[in-house]
Amino acid sequence: MAAQVRKLPKSPIPGVIKRNTVLLTVVQALFAGAFQSVMVIAALGIFFFTHSATLGGLASAVAIGGRVLVAYGAGRLMDRLGRKTVLYGGIAVSCAAILLMAYALYWSSVWLFWAGIFAFGSGAGVMNLLRVPVTDMYPASRRGEGMGYLLTGSVVGTFMAPLLSVFAPYLDFMSLGSYVVMLLVSVPVMLLGALFVKLVSPDTREILSNLREYYPKENFGISIAGSAYGGVSMQEALVTRSLIGAFITSAFS
């Protein structure tokens, strides 16, 4: 009979990691709510300008194009500057893009509106990297657990999106139109997310560098030294079979 492998008991999740996970899950929920709301207005806004359902559907593709261009660079910056610094940048870009979209709607500028959609997608590309600070705080054998918490926040945020439209009738006195109002309501939601990012302490990059201290009972196997700042280059990623599979799956989804 094959010898049974003795499993070490799991380390309990430390309090600081529980706290940071909850904070980042709230950020994910707020971002998901704002993102869903803005993307709906993006499609409706393009349809308003062009009366074309096809171009209305193109709005999400333009936003995702912005995400593609910034995601890799933003990930590299997270390794150099820290997770929180880059997330602040993503929130700032997203808020500026929302304001640009609102301005374009108010002044009926379709080209500015397209630019705003693209810029918002770039900010969203950064915010999608919320998975990085969460998985920083869990050993490889438990990263699915951390991702589960984060994606729960994403689902909650999706259900929150329709609630943002509730505020539109109460702001009619501004004579801005319901689309503009719904965009503007998304800005404080994003800024609230920045507050929760600020409360995350320490930066999860530091936790990753000292992960053994947080999970003394876990068997890490190979050394994780330097993993906070390492990784593979884009050239290496493009010839790694498992990463290519992930790219293709993500593209189809």
C-alpha positions as CSV (number, residue, x, y, z in Angstrom):
1,M,0.0,0.0,0.0
2,A,1.2,3.5,-0.8
3,A,2.3,5.4,2.2
4,Q,-0.2,8.0,3.3
5,V,1.0,11.5,3.1
6,R,0.5,13.3,6.4
7,K,-1.2,16.6,5.9
8,L,-0.2,19.5,8.1
9,P,-3.1,21.4,9.7
10,K,-4.0,24.6,7.9
11,S,-2.9,27.8,9.6
12,P,-5.9,30.0,10.6
13,I,-6.2,33.2,8.5
14,P,-4.5,36.0,10.5
15,G,-6.7,38.9,11.6
16,V,-4.9,41.4,9.5
17,I,-5.4,39.3,6.4
18,K,-9.1,38.9,7.2
19,R,-9.4,42.6,7.6
20,N,-7.6,43.4,4.4
21,T,-9.6,40.8,2.5
22,V,-12.9,42.3,3.7
23,L,-11.7,45.8,2.7
24,L,-10.6,44.7,-0.8
25,T,-13.9,42.8,-1.2
26,V,-15.8,46.0,-0.5
27,V,-13.7,47.8,-3.0
28,Q,-14.5,45.1,-5.6
29,A,-18.2,45.4,-4.9
30,L,-18.2,49.2,-5.2
31,F,-16.1,49.0,-8.5
32,A,-18.4,46.3,-9.9
33,G,-21.5,48.4,-9.2
34,A,-20.0,51.5,-10.8
35,F,-18.6,49.6,-13.8
36,Q,-21.9,47.9,-14.6
37,S,-23.7,51.2,-14.4
38,V,-21.2,53.1,-16.5
39,M,-21.1,50.5,-19.2
40,V,-24.8,50.5,-19.5
41,I,-24.8,54.2,-19.9
42,A,-21.9,53.9,-22.4
43,A,-24.0,51.7,-24.7
44,L,-27.1,53.8,-24.3
45,G,-25.1,57.0,-24.9
46,I,-23.6,55.7,-28.1
47,F,-27.1,54.6,-29.3
48,F,-28.4,58.1,-28.4
49,F,-25.7,59.7,-30.5
50,T,-25.7,57.4,-33.5
51,H,-29.1,55.6,-33.4
52,S,-27.1,52.4,-34.2
53,A,-27.5,49.3,-32.0
54,T,-24.3,47.9,-33.5
55,L,-22.2,50.9,-32.4
56,G,-23.9,50.8,-29.0
57,G,-22.6,47.2,-28.6
58,L,-19.2,48.4,-29.7
59,A,-18.9,50.6,-26.5
60,S,-18.0,47.6,-24.3
61,A,-15.4,46.5,-26.9
62,V,-13.7,49.9,-26.8
63,A,-13.6,49.8,-23.0
64,I,-12.1,46.4,-23.0
65,G,-9.5,47.6,-25.5
66,G,-8.4,50.1,-22.9
67,R,-8.1,47.4,-20.4
68,V,-5.9,45.3,-22.7
69,L,-3.4,48.2,-23.1
70,V,-2.9,48.9,-19.5
71,A,-3.2,45.6,-17.7
72,Y,0.3,44.3,-18.1
73,G,2.0,47.6,-17.4
74,A,-0.2,48.2,-14.4
75,G,0.8,44.8,-13.0
76,R,4.5,45.6,-13.4
77,L,4.0,48.9,-11.7
78,M,2.3,47.1,-8.8
79,D,5.5,45.1,-8.3
80,R,7.6,48.3,-8.3
81,L,5.4,50.9,-6.6
82,G,3.1,48.8,-4.4
83,R,-0.5,47.6,-4.9
84,K,-2.3,50.5,-3.3
85,T,-0.5,53.2,-5.3
86,V,-1.5,51.7,-8.6
87,L,-5.1,51.1,-7.4
88,Y,-5.3,54.8,-6.5
89,G,-4.2,55.6,-10.1
90,G,-6.9,53.3,-11.5
91,I,-9.6,55.0,-9.4
92,A,-8.4,58.4,-10.5
93,V,-8.4,57.5,-14.2
94,S,-11.9,55.9,-13.9
95,C,-13.3,59.0,-12.2
96,A,-11.8,61.4,-14.7
97,A,-13.2,59.2,-17.5
98,I,-16.6,59.2,-16.0
99,L,-16.6,63.0,-15.8
100,L,-15.4,63.2,-19.4
101,M,-18.3,61.0,-20.5
102,A,-20.8,63.1,-18.5
103,Y,-19.3,66.3,-20.1
104,A,-19.5,64.7,-23.6
105,L,-23.2,63.8,-23.1
106,Y,-24.1,67.2,-21.8
107,W,-22.5,69.0,-24.7
108,S,-23.4,66.3,-27.3
109,S,-19.8,65.4,-28.3
110,V,-19.7,61.8,-29.6
111,W,-15.9,61.8,-30.0
112,L,-15.3,62.9,-26.5
113,F,-17.7,60.3,-25.3
114,W,-15.8,57.6,-27.2
115,A,-12.6,58.9,-25.6
116,G,-14.2,58.7,-22.2
117,I,-15.3,55.1,-22.7
118,F,-11.7,54.2,-23.7
119,A,-10.2,56.0,-20.7
120,F,-12.7,54.3,-18.4
121,G,-11.7,50.9,-19.8
122,S,-8.1,51.8,-19.0
123,G,-9.0,52.6,-15.4
124,A,-11.1,49.4,-15.2
125,G,-8.1,47.4,-16.4
126,V,-6.2,48.6,-13.4
127,M,-9.1,47.9,-11.0
128,N,-9.4,44.4,-12.4
129,L,-6.0,43.8,-10.7
130,L,-7.7,43.8,-7.3
131,R,-7.1,40.1,-7.6
132,V,-3.4,40.7,-7.1
133,P,-3.5,42.2,-3.6
134,V,-6.0,39.5,-2.4
135,T,-4.0,36.6,-3.7
136,D,-0.8,38.2,-2.2
137,M,-2.1,37.4,1.2
138,Y,-2.8,33.6,0.7
139,P,-0.4,30.7,0.1
140,A,-0.6,29.1,-3.3
141,S,-2.7,26.2,-1.9
142,R,-5.3,28.6,-0.6
143,R,-5.4,31.3,-3.3
144,G,-8.8,30.0,-4.6
145,E,-10.1,30.7,-1.1
146,G,-9.0,34.3,-1.3
147,M,-10.4,34.7,-4.9
148,G,-13.7,33.3,-3.7
149,Y,-14.0,36.1,-1.2
150,L,-13.2,38.8,-3.8
151,L,-15.5,37.5,-6.4
152,T,-18.3,37.4,-3.9
153,G,-17.9,41.2,-3.7
154,S,-18.1,41.3,-7.5
155,V,-21.4,39.6,-7.5
156,V,-22.8,41.8,-4.8
157,G,-21.6,44.9,-6.7
158,T,-23.4,43.7,-9.8
159,F,-26.7,43.6,-8.0
160,M,-25.9,47.0,-6.6
161,A,-25.6,48.6,-10.0
162,P,-29.4,49.0,-10.7
163,L,-29.7,50.8,-7.3
164,L,-27.6,53.6,-8.6
165,S,-30.3,54.6,-11.0
166,V,-32.6,55.2,-8.0
167,F,-30.8,58.5,-7.4
168,A,-31.5,59.9,-10.8
169,P,-35.0,61.2,-10.2
170,Y,-33.9,63.1,-7.1
171,L,-31.3,65.0,-9.1
172,D,-33.7,66.2,-11.9
173,F,-33.4,69.7,-10.5
174,M,-29.9,69.9,-12.0
175,S,-31.4,69.6,-15.5
176,L,-28.5,67.3,-16.6
177,G,-30.5,64.4,-17.9
178,S,-30.8,60.9,-16.4
179,Y,-27.8,59.5,-18.3
180,V,-25.5,62.3,-17.0
181,V,-26.8,62.0,-13.5
182,M,-26.2,58.2,-13.4
183,L,-22.7,58.7,-14.5
184,L,-22.0,61.4,-11.9
185,V,-23.5,59.2,-9.1
186,S,-20.8,56.6,-10.0
187,V,-18.0,59.0,-9.1
188,P,-18.5,59.1,-5.3
189,V,-19.0,55.3,-5.4
190,M,-15.5,55.0,-6.9
191,L,-14.0,57.6,-4.5
192,L,-15.5,55.6,-1.6
193,G,-13.5,52.6,-2.9
194,A,-10.3,54.7,-2.6
195,L,-11.1,55.2,1.1
196,F,-11.3,51.5,1.6
197,V,-8.0,51.0,-0.3
198,K,-6.4,53.5,2.0
199,L,-7.5,51.4,5.0
200,V,-5.7,48.3,3.7
201,S,-2.5,48.0,5.9
202,P,0.2,47.0,5.3
203,D,0.4,47.0,1.5
204,T,-0.2,43.4,0.5
205,R,3.1,43.3,-1.4
206,E,4.8,43.4,2.1
207,I,2.6,40.6,3.3
208,L,3.6,38.5,0.3
209,S,7.3,39.1,1.1
210,N,6.7,37.6,4.6
211,L,4.0,35.1,3.9
212,R,5.7,32.4,6.0
213,E,5.3,34.5,9.1
214,Y,1.6,34.7,8.6
215,Y,1.1,31.0,7.9
216,P,3.6,29.1,10.0
217,K,1.8,25.8,9.6
218,E,1.6,25.8,5.8
219,N,4.1,23.8,3.7
220,F,5.3,26.3,1.1
221,G,7.6,23.8,-0.7
222,I,10.0,25.8,-2.9
223,S,11.2,29.2,-1.6
224,I,8.9,32.1,-2.2
225,A,11.7,34.6,-1.8
226,G,11.5,37.4,-4.3
227,S,8.0,36.4,-5.6
228,A,6.6,39.8,-4.7
229,Y,8.8,41.4,-7.3
230,G,9.4,38.6,-9.8
231,G,7.2,37.1,-12.4
232,V,7.7,36.4,-16.1
233,S,8.1,38.8,-19.0
234,M,5.5,39.2,-21.7
235,Q,7.8,37.2,-24.1
236,E,8.0,34.3,-21.6
237,A,4.3,34.4,-21.0
238,L,3.6,34.1,-24.7
239,V,5.4,30.8,-25.0
240,T,4.1,29.3,-21.7
241,R,1.5,26.7,-22.5
242,S,-0.6,27.2,-19.3
243,L,-0.6,31.0,-19.7
244,I,-1.6,30.7,-23.3
245,G,-4.5,28.5,-22.3
246,A,-5.6,31.1,-19.7
247,F,-5.4,33.9,-22.3
248,I,-7.5,32.0,-24.8
249,T,-10.1,31.1,-22.2
250,S,-10.3,34.7,-21.0
251,A,-10.7,35.9,-24.6
252,F,-13.6,33.6,-25.3
253,S,-15.3,34.4,-22.0
